[in-house]
Amino acid sequence: MISVLTGTWPLFLGMGLLMVGNGMQGTLLGVRGEIEGFSTFEMSLVMSAYFVGFLGGSQLAPGVIRRVGHVRVFAALASLISAVLILYPSLDYAWSWIALRIVIGFCFSGVYVTAESWLNNSVTNDKRGQALSVYMIVQMTGIVSAQALVVTGDPSGYILFIVPSVLVSLSFAPILLSATPTPAFETTKPMSFRRLYESSPLGCIGMLLSGGINSSQFGMAAVYGTQIGLSVPQVATFVGAIYLGGLLFQYPIGWLSDRIDRRALIMASGAVGGIACAAAVASDGSPTMLIAMGFVLGGMANPLYALLIAYTNDYLDNEDMSAASGGLIFLNGLGAIAGPIATGALIGLFGPPGFWVLLVILFGAIALYAAWRMTRRAAAEDPGSYVAINPGATTVALTVAQEWVADQQEAEESSEDGDTPPAPTNAA
């Protein structure tokens, strides 16, 4: 772990500051939207717009990077993100927030692609797993830390929007000034959706549903909290508990996934997540109960993303893992776009508990589908390794994770055959 940090700490420092800024804006907009008098439907469109931009960025940013280079893309997107964060309180119209969220989603996606490319180029093959784990911890720690900053000012003013703008601006300094050479950007020919579905129906359906779960908790948790009358500190604690659960449950679930049938663990995660959300509906708005159930919600939802990727890899040849990453990201992105809108619709029907109703439905669907798939197919004979990775990761991080799994499998096969594993090389 120390060897990973030695050469990549500027990247991790920059990403940590970036995630603090991004985590602040997610919670702050949910609170400020209530102050501005936006309807639940309007806020659901605002929150969904981020994922529209993010999905678009994940598709278009690689081409832009290849044409003009990492440094120019970084500088341009940094300027746009800082500008958007300051413009939010100046433009108090829902349609303007929707447009700004599309822009900032696109920008953050491009920034993540660039940073993850640099990270990939900074470590050797044998350190990929450790680097991805540190990357995930830095991301989650940044978002959790951001919730403490939300309570330091008045959400109806400007200061809380200036703070994330400054943090985002500062985040690029250690990355751009690091001595790490600019990597060559390569893309992999994508796998067709038909072939991907035939390889892993549960992986495809699960990624679509988990996209809805993660975008709903990321985008609508603060909206829900303000609607039921939680104070700003309580809203921040509730959101922070979701992400803290996502961080702390990653490794126990990952450890289990390498030892038991992953479909059983996917089914259990869906069942536990659904039960926790149902308990939150019955809690009658108790802040303590909501925070506890938010912790469980995040603990089941966040690892589920990595779990589904690991399960899908179990049924792919090593050379196909990278090709599958684009399709998995796209399916997750479609679910993410629909999640906040569906949450807003259910809140309109059932009131604030509609936030939890959608999560119960999505978790339950994953659990039931995983249980059904267990009756249709035998467990993988030689499952690969689980890699902790966040739902907000781009195709670059997902490709790196899958290539690391392939490297591990090849090393194990070489060891079993009595061959000497190849010496580590720089990740491409």
Secondary structure as GFF3:
##gff-version 3
##sequence-region A 1 428
A	DSSP	alpha_helix	2	36	.	.	.	ID=ss1
A	DSSP	alpha_helix	40	68	.	.	.	ID=ss2
A	DSSP	alpha_helix	70	87	.	.	.	ID=ss3
A	DSSP	three_ten_helix	88	90	.	.	.	ID=ss4
A	DSSP	alpha_helix	94	122	.	.	.	ID=ss5
A	DSSP	three_ten_helix	125	127	.	.	.	ID=ss6
A	DSSP	alpha_helix	128	150	.	.	.	ID=ss7
A	DSSP	alpha_helix	159	176	.	.	.	ID=ss8
A	DSSP	alpha_helix	193	199	.	.	.	ID=ss9
A	DSSP	alpha_helix	201	227	.	.	.	ID=ss10
A	DSSP	alpha_helix	232	248	.	.	.	ID=ss11
A	DSSP	alpha_helix	250	257	.	.	.	ID=ss12
A	DSSP	alpha_helix	262	281	.	.	.	ID=ss13
A	DSSP	alpha_helix	287	313	.	.	.	ID=ss14
A	DSSP	three_ten_helix	318	320	.	.	.	ID=ss15
A	DSSP	alpha_helix	321	350	.	.	.	ID=ss16
A	DSSP	alpha_helix	354	374	.	.	.	ID=ss17
A	DSSP	alpha_helix	395	416	.	.	.	ID=ss18
###
